[in-house]
Amino acid sequence: NDLSTPMPQYNFPGLKDGDIWCLCAQRWAQAYNAGKAPRLLLKSTHEKTLDYVPLEVLKVFALDMEEANAVENELNAQRSQLNALFNKGVEEDNESFQ
């Protein structure tokens, strides 16, 4: 549906450049495939969107790429710490069984 056309009967002024609007992942993917994908806030995008659109594609349209990269880096650091703790625990368990 056309969200840029005003619909006064519904008190809807129509979307303009710079407006923020929520789309479901399927509709965003449909717009992308039609060459009409809007920019997005990656940090506000649900992870289930990755079932429909690859992360690398979403990054191309992200308005908040710098912030999203910082969050991704922090999550990767936490993941590394958890893996190190897990591996240490496994090694300790293996030693106790010998």
LINMO-V316643 format. One record per residue. N is the residue number from 1. RES is the residue in three letters. SS is DSSP state (a for helix, b for strand, c for the rest). PSI is psi in radians with two decimals (none if undefined). OMEGA is omega as a letter, one per 20 degrees, with the letter a starting at -180 (* if undefined). Layout:
# LINMO-V316643
N|RES|SS|PSI|OMEGA, N|RES|SS|PSI|OMEGA
This chain:
# LINMO-V316643
1|ASN|c|2.68|a, 2|ASP|c|1.89|a, 3|LEU|c|-0.01|r, 4|SER|c|-0.26|a, 5|THR|c|2.17|r, 6|PRO|c|2.50|r, 7|MET|b|1.44|a, 8|PRO|a|-0.54|a, 9|GLN|a|-0.37|r, 10|TYR|a|0.19|a, 11|ASN|c|0.63|a, 12|PHE|b|2.03|a, 13|PRO|c|-0.14|a, 14|GLY|c|2.55|a, 15|LEU|c|2.55|r, 16|LYS|c|2.85|r, 17|ASP|c|2.32|r, 18|GLY|c|-0.28|r, 19|ASP|c|2.62|r, 20|ILE|c|2.28|a, 21|TRP|c|2.55|a, 22|CYS|c|2.30|r, 23|LEU|c|2.54|r, 24|CYS|c|2.77|a, 25|ALA|a|-0.69|a, 26|GLN|a|-0.71|a, 27|ARG|a|-0.63|r, 28|TRP|a|-0.77|r, 29|ALA|a|-0.67|r, 30|GLN|a|-0.76|r, 31|ALA|a|-0.70|r, 32|TYR|a|-0.83|a, 33|ASN|a|-0.44|r, 34|ALA|c|0.04|a, 35|GLY|c|0.40|a, 36|LYS|c|0.40|a, 37|ALA|c|2.31|r, 38|PRO|c|2.81|r, 39|ARG|c|2.80|a, 40|LEU|b|2.86|r, 41|LEU|c|1.82|a, 42|LEU|a|-0.67|a, 43|LYS|a|-0.43|r, 44|SER|a|0.08|a, 45|THR|c|2.20|a, 46|HIS|c|2.52|a, 47|GLU|a|-0.42|r, 48|LYS|a|-0.31|r, 49|THR|a|-0.50|a, 50|LEU|a|-0.25|r, 51|ASP|a|-0.32|a, 52|TYR|c|-0.50|a, 53|VAL|c|2.27|r, 54|PRO|c|2.57|a, 55|LEU|a|-0.70|a, 56|GLU|a|-0.58|r, 57|VAL|a|-0.79|r, 58|LEU|a|-0.68|a, 59|LYS|a|-0.58|r, 60|VAL|a|-0.56|a, 61|PHE|a|0.03|a, 62|ALA|b|2.24|r, 63|LEU|c|-0.38|a, 64|ASP|c|0.69|a, 65|MET|a|-0.73|a, 66|GLU|a|-0.81|r, 67|GLU|a|-0.72|a, 68|ALA|a|-0.68|r, 69|ASN|a|-0.71|r, 70|ALA|a|-0.75|r, 71|VAL|a|-0.77|r, 72|GLU|a|-0.73|r, 73|ASN|a|-0.73|r, 74|GLU|a|-0.74|r, 75|LEU|a|-0.69|r, 76|ASN|a|-0.67|r, 77|ALA|a|-0.75|r, 78|GLN|a|-0.71|r, 79|ARG|a|-0.73|r, 80|SER|a|-0.75|r, 81|GLN|a|-0.74|r, 82|LEU|a|-0.72|r, 83|ASN|a|-0.71|r, 84|ALA|a|-0.77|r, 85|LEU|a|-0.73|r, 86|PHE|a|-0.83|a, 87|ASN|a|-0.65|r, 88|LYS|a|-0.76|r, 89|GLY|a|-0.70|r, 90|VAL|a|-0.76|r, 91|GLU|a|-0.74|r, 92|GLU|a|-0.70|r, 93|ASP|a|-0.74|r, 94|ASN|a|-0.68|r, 95|GLU|a|-0.65|a, 96|SER|a|-0.37|r, 97|PHE|c|-0.16|a, 98|GLN|c|none|*
